[in-house]
Amino acid sequence: MRRKRSAASLSAASSPEANVMRRLHLRLPFLLVILVTSAILVIPSRLARRVSPPEPLPCGAAPSDATAGRWVPTPASVPPPLYGASCPFHRNSYNCLRNGRPPVAALSWAPARCGGAVVPRIDAAGFLAAARGRRIGLVGDSLNENLAVALLCALRSADPGARKWKRRGAWRGGYFPREDVTVAFHRAVLLAKYTWLPVENPEEVQKDGIKGIYRVDVDIPADEWIEVTKFYDVLIVNTGHWWGTYKFPKETPLVFYRGGEPIEPPLSISDGLKVVIKSMASYIDREMPSKTLKLWRTQSPRHFYGGEWDRNGSCVTDRLLEEDELESWFDPRHGGVNRDARTVNLAIQEALAGSDLRLVNLTYMSEFRADGHPATWLGKKDAVAVYGQDCMHWCVPGVPDTWVDILAAQILHYFKHGKG
């Protein structure tokens, strides 16, 4: 029986089918080696074709483009300003040309990253086309209004049919029908809701000098913008210039509330600022859609020389500051009259930690431009005698147009590559 089985096995082993199986068995390891080697070689080549290096950011679109660079004479190839004194969105006190101020120097910002190139001027028609159907909102104090005026006037150059728009609590705004774009500014100087509460008993005023308080509800946005969180596709926020004792002296102080009750122990103005910024940033993160581009603009610097705004401070000059002068003018450690911008910026950076809001730092580039303010050209008789020179706000056309160019580059990049 063993011999028969062996003979049968031998016969089966020598069959054609057995020979094929034997050859496949011998070749299988070799085939596997070839397949694995091919996969190792092919997969990286396919990945290389699929994963391309990131596209470089356009000049002006990187966060560092406003914080490292220099002002240079505007290249001859750059066209003149997009608007002039007749722009219908102007605010009188910013309209330096109409008020008789000599034109601000034609300068452009050249970021260090851009290899000598300057931030390109906004292509107003291209911007409106890219923003078709979208809404851009600015919320804050008059420095954001300064920016809003420059943006509105620039965009109108591409759509003369633009008309004023002041709905939803907007202080100033425009609608651009050609591309169905809305741009509006909501005046909310502290961002949070604040209410004047006078002292009820006049005898109390005589006793301690306090005429009343401004109640600040740190957890409630001001009425002017509380209802617009679902409306805008881009939101640009600022605050800072009202957070000082010259706006709220000891006779009419700020008193901070949370949940309807006074915060104990009472907060100083600087601590109150941090609490409000953190609270408003949290509100924006919570209430606005994730696809909304949320930007927080840093302070623009003041340039009072020789005294405060109410002590004959002046900025009648056509001179830019040199880089080695900036520290003495603006570093809070020197205690100068223009220290507020950097002081507030530190509070903003601290309070926004962990927030979704992107910080747009326009402070450094603006510190050079002592020549860019309305100064004595305010458009109203006796305005200087009453209010002093304006060394805080900016002429338009002027420095805010470069802010617009930088913001336009960042917004357009977001529309193209972001969630918008």
C-alpha positions in Angstrom: 0.0 0.0 0.0 2.8 2.4 0.8 4.4 1.8 -2.6 1.0 2.4 -4.3 0.5 5.7 -2.4 4.1 6.7 -3.2 3.6 5.9 -6.8 0.3 7.8 -6.9 2.0 10.7 -5.2 4.8 10.7 -7.7 2.4 10.5 -10.5 0.4 13.5 -9.2 3.6 15.5 -8.5 4.8 15.0 -12.1 1.5 16.1 -13.6 1.4 19.4 -15.6 -0.8 21.1 -12.9 1.7 20.2 -10.2 4.5 21.6 -12.2 2.7 25.0 -12.7 1.9 25.2 -9.0 5.6 24.4 -8.1 6.8 27.2 -10.4 4.3 29.7 -9.0 5.4 28.7 -5.5 9.0 29.3 -6.3 8.4 32.6 -8.0 5.9 34.0 -5.4 8.5 35.5 -3.1 10.3 37.1 -6.0 7.0 38.6 -7.3 6.2 39.9 -3.8 9.6 41.6 -3.6 9.0 43.3 -7.0 5.5 44.5 -6.0 6.6 45.9 -2.6 9.7 47.6 -4.2 7.4 49.1 -6.9 5.0 50.4 -4.3 7.8 52.0 -2.3 9.0 53.7 -5.5 5.6 54.7 -6.9 3.8 56.0 -3.7 6.3 58.8 -3.0 6.3 59.9 -6.6 2.5 60.1 -6.5 2.6 62.0 -3.3 5.1 64.4 -4.7 2.7 65.1 -7.6 -0.2 65.6 -5.2 1.5 67.6 -2.4 2.9 70.8 -3.8 4.7 73.4 -1.7 2.5 76.0 -0.1 1.8 79.1 -2.3 3.8 82.1 -1.0 1.6 84.8 0.6 1.1 87.9 -1.5 3.0 90.9 -0.3 0.9 92.4 2.5 -0.9 89.2 3.5 1.5 87.9 6.1 1.1 89.0 9.7 4.8 90.2 9.7 4.3 92.5 6.7 3.1 95.4 8.9 5.5 94.8 11.7 8.8 94.7 9.8 9.5 97.1 6.9 10.0 100.7 6.0 8.3 103.6 4.2 9.7 104.4 0.7 8.7 106.9 -2.0 5.8 105.6 -3.9 7.1 104.0 -7.1 6.3 105.8 -10.3 4.3 102.8 -11.6 1.8 103.1 -8.7 -1.3 105.1 -9.7 -2.5 108.2 -7.8 -4.9 107.8 -4.8 -8.2 106.2 -5.7 -10.3 109.1 -4.3 -10.0 112.7 -3.2 -11.8 115.3 -1.2 -15.2 114.8 -2.9 -15.7 111.2 -1.7 -19.3 111.1 -0.3 -18.3 108.8 2.5 -15.8 111.2 4.0 -15.9 112.6 7.5 -15.1 116.3 7.6 -12.4 116.2 10.2 -10.4 113.6 8.2 -10.8 115.4 4.9 -7.5 117.2 5.1 -7.4 118.1 1.4 -10.7 120.0 1.6 -9.7 121.6 4.8 -6.5 123.0 3.2 -3.8 120.8 4.6 -0.9 120.2 2.1 -1.1 116.7 0.7 0.5 113.9 2.8 3.7 112.6 1.2 3.3 109.9 -1.4 4.9 107.0 0.4 4.4 103.2 0.3 5.1 100.5 2.8 7.8 98.0 1.8 7.6 94.9 4.1 11.0 93.3 4.8 9.6 90.0 3.6 8.8 91.3 0.1 12.3 91.9 -1.2 12.0 95.6 -1.8 8.5 95.4 -3.3 5.8 97.6 -1.7 2.3 96.5 -0.6 0.2 96.7 -3.7 -2.6 99.2 -3.8 -6.0 97.6 -3.5 -7.6 96.6 -6.8 -11.0 98.0 -5.8 -12.9 96.3 -8.7 -11.1 93.0 -8.1 -11.8 93.2 -4.3 -15.5 93.8 -4.8 -15.7 90.9 -7.3 -14.0 88.6 -4.8 -16.3 89.8 -2.0 -19.4 89.4 -4.1 -22.4 89.0 -1.9 -20.4 89.4 1.3 -20.6 91.9 4.1 -17.7 93.6 5.9 -18.2 95.2 9.3 -16.0 97.4 11.5 -16.8 97.8 15.2 -15.0 100.1 17.6 -14.0 103.7 18.1 -13.2 106.6 15.7 -9.9 105.0 14.7 -11.8 102.2 13.1 -14.1 104.8 11.5 -10.9 106.3 10.1 -10.2 103.0 8.5 -13.8 102.5 7.4 -13.8 105.9 5.5 -10.6 104.9 3.6 -12.1 101.5 2.7 -15.4 103.0 1.6 -13.8 105.7 -0.5 -11.4 103.2 -2.1 -14.2 100.8 -3.1 -16.4 103.6 -4.4 -13.7 104.2 -7.1 -14.8 100.9 -8.7 -18.6 101.4 -8.2 -19.8 105.0 -8.6 -23.3 103.7 -7.9 -22.4 103.1 -4.3 -24.9 104.6 -1.8 -24.8 105.2 1.9 -26.0 102.4 4.1 -26.9 103.0 7.8 -29.0 100.1 8.9 -28.6 97.5 11.7 -27.2 100.2 14.0 -24.4 101.2 11.6 -22.9 104.6 12.3 -21.5 104.9 8.7 -21.6 102.5 5.8 -22.0 101.9 2.1 -23.7 99.5 -0.2 -22.0 98.6 -3.5 -24.7 97.3 -5.9 -22.4 96.2 -8.7 -21.2 93.2 -6.6 -23.8 93.2 -3.8 -21.2 94.1 -1.1 -21.9 96.0 2.1 -19.2 97.8 4.3 -20.3 99.4 7.5 -18.9 100.9 10.7 -20.6 100.5 14.1 -19.5 103.0 16.7 -19.0 101.3 20.1 -16.1 103.0 21.8 -15.8 100.6 24.7 -17.3 97.6 22.8 -19.2 96.7 26.0 -22.4 98.4 27.0 -22.0 101.4 29.2 -24.6 103.6 30.8 -24.4 107.0 32.6 -25.8 106.9 36.1 -25.8 110.4 37.7 -25.7 110.9 41.5 -29.2 111.3 42.7 -28.4 113.5 45.7 -26.7 116.8 44.8 -25.3 117.0 48.3 -23.3 113.9 47.6 -21.6 115.6 44.6 -20.5 118.5 46.8 -19.1 116.0 49.4 -16.8 113.9 47.2 -16.9 115.5 43.8 -18.3 112.5 42.0 -21.1 113.5 39.7 -22.0 110.0 38.7 -20.6 106.8 37.2 -20.4 105.1 33.9 -21.6 101.6 34.5 -19.8 99.2 32.2 -21.4 95.7 31.8 -18.3 93.7 30.8 -20.4 90.7 29.6 -22.9 92.7 27.4 -21.9 94.1 24.0 -23.0 97.6 23.2 -26.4 97.9 21.6 -24.9 99.3 18.4 -23.4 95.9 17.4 -25.0 93.2 19.6 -27.4 92.1 16.8 -24.9 91.9 13.9 -22.9 88.8 14.8 -24.6 86.6 12.2 -24.7 89.4 9.6 -21.0 90.0 8.6 -18.6 87.7 6.8 -15.6 89.8 7.9 -15.5 91.6 11.2 -12.7 94.1 12.2 -12.7 95.1 15.8 -10.8 97.7 17.8 -11.0 99.7 21.1 -8.5 101.5 23.2 -8.4 105.3 22.9 -11.3 105.8 25.3 -9.7 103.8 28.0 -8.0 106.7 29.9 -8.7 109.1 32.7 -8.9 112.0 30.3 -12.1 110.5 29.0 -13.3 109.2 32.4 -11.8 111.3 35.2 -12.4 110.7 38.8 -15.5 112.9 38.8 -17.2 110.5 36.3 -15.4 107.1 36.6 -16.0 103.8 35.0 -17.4 101.2 37.3 -17.4 97.6 36.0 -20.4 95.1 36.4 -20.7 91.4 35.6 -24.0 89.5 35.8 -25.7 92.7 36.8 -23.6 93.2 39.9 -20.6 95.4 40.6 -17.3 93.5 40.3 -15.5 93.3 43.7 -13.0 94.4 44.4 -13.5 97.3 41.8 -11.3 97.1 38.7 -8.9 99.8 37.5 -9.4 101.2 34.0 -6.5 99.1 32.7 -7.8 95.9 34.3 -11.3 96.7 33.1 -10.0 97.0 29.6 -8.5 93.5 29.7 -11.7 92.0 31.1 -13.8 93.7 28.5 -11.5 92.6 25.6 -11.5 89.0 26.8 -15.3 89.0 27.3 -16.0 90.6 23.9 -13.6 88.2 22.1 -15.4 85.3 23.8 -18.7 86.7 22.7 -17.5 87.0 19.1 -16.1 83.4 19.1 -19.3 82.1 20.5 -21.8 84.0 18.5 -20.3 84.4 15.0 -20.1 81.6 12.5 -16.8 79.8 12.3 -16.4 80.8 8.6 -16.4 84.5 9.6 -13.0 86.1 9.3 -12.5 87.8 12.7 -9.8 90.4 13.0 -8.7 92.6 15.9 -6.8 95.7 14.8 -4.2 97.1 17.1 -3.8 100.7 18.2 -2.7 103.4 15.8 -0.3 105.7 17.6 -0.7 109.4 18.5 2.0 111.9 17.7 1.7 114.8 20.1 4.9 116.7 20.5 5.6 119.3 23.2 2.5 118.4 25.3 -0.7 116.5 25.6 -3.7 117.3 23.3 -5.0 119.8 25.9 -1.5 121.2 26.6 -0.5 122.6 23.2 0.6 119.3 21.8 1.4 119.7 18.1 2.0 117.6 15.0 2.3 120.2 12.3 5.1 118.5 10.5 6.0 116.8 7.2 8.8 114.7 8.8 8.7 111.0 9.4 10.2 109.7 12.6 13.4 107.7 12.3 13.5 104.1 13.6 15.9 105.0 16.4 13.3 107.6 17.6 10.4 105.2 18.1 11.4 103.9 21.5 11.7 107.4 23.1 8.3 108.4 21.6 6.2 105.3 22.3 7.8 103.0 24.9 5.7 103.1 28.0 8.8 103.0 30.2 9.7 106.5 29.1 6.3 107.8 30.3 5.8 110.0 27.3 2.4 111.4 26.1 2.2 108.9 23.3 2.7 105.7 25.3 -0.9 104.6 25.3 -0.8 102.6 22.0 1.8 100.2 23.1 0.3 99.9 26.6 -3.1 99.0 25.2 -1.5 96.6 22.7 0.0 94.6 25.5 -3.5 94.3 27.1 -5.0 93.3 23.8 -2.4 90.6 23.2 -2.9 89.2 26.7 -6.7 89.2 26.6 -6.9 87.6 23.1 -4.7 84.6 24.0 -6.7 81.5 23.1 -9.3 83.4 21.0 -10.1 82.8 17.3 -9.6 86.4 16.5 -6.5 87.2 14.4 -4.4 90.2 15.5 -3.7 92.7 12.8 -0.8 94.8 14.1 -0.8 98.2 12.3 0.9 100.0 15.1 4.6 99.8 14.2 4.2 100.9 10.6 2.1 103.9 11.7 4.6 105.0 14.4 6.8 106.5 11.8 4.1 108.7 10.3 4.1 111.9 12.4 3.2 113.7 9.2 -0.1 112.0 8.6 -2.5 113.7 11.0 -5.1 116.4 10.5 -3.2 118.6 13.0 -4.8 122.1 12.7 -6.7 121.4 9.5 -10.0 120.3 11.2 -12.6 121.9 9.0 -14.4 123.8 11.8 -13.8 127.3 13.0 -12.2 127.4 16.5 -11.9 123.6 16.6 -8.2 123.8 17.6 -9.0 126.3 20.3 -11.6 124.0 21.7 -10.2 120.5 21.1 -6.5 121.1 20.5 -4.7 119.8 17.4 -5.7 116.4 16.2 -2.6 114.3 16.3 -4.5 111.0 16.9 -6.7 110.6 13.8 -5.4 110.4 10.2 -5.8 112.3 7.0 -7.5 110.4 4.2 -6.2 109.9 1.6 -3.2 109.1 3.7 -1.8 106.4 6.1 -5.2 104.6 6.4 -5.0 103.8 2.7 -2.0 101.6 3.4 -4.0 99.9 6.3 -6.7 99.2 3.6 -4.1 97.7 1.2 -2.8 95.4 3.9 -6.2 94.3 5.1 -7.4 93.8 1.5 -4.4 91.5 0.9 -5.3 89.4 4.0 -9.0 89.4 3.3 -8.6 88.3 -0.3 -6.2 85.6 0.7 -8.8 84.3 3.2 -11.5 84.4 0.7 -9.3 82.3 -1.7 -7.8 79.8 0.8 -9.7 80.1 4.0 -13.1 79.0 5.1 -14.9 81.9 3.5 
